[in-house]
Amino acid sequence: MKEEEIIARVRTLYPDAVIDVAGEDCSFEMYVVTEAFTGMNTLQRQKPILALFKDDISNGGLHALSITAKTPAEQEGQGGLVQISL
């Protein structure tokens, strides 16, 4: 899987998001910042993103995906970090 593909998938859910992906082969870290996360708890932020990669994780095409999901206010240091690692 390529970084561009990961970004394109997440953009289908959050077209206005700032998305940064780092990694290679089948292990990636993703940072997603969007106002859409406002008022959401950790699980509510993670579930839709992880659902985009369910098949890739199941078939072994993606082994590790670490997601940091923040609002712009949190990105500026006004809130907490939300992260999940598979």
Secondary structure, DSSP 8 states (H G I E B T S, - for coil): --HHHHHHHHHHH-TT-EEEEEEETTEEEEEEE-GGGTT--HHHHHHHHHHHTHHHHHTTS--EEEEEEE-HHIIIIIS---EE--
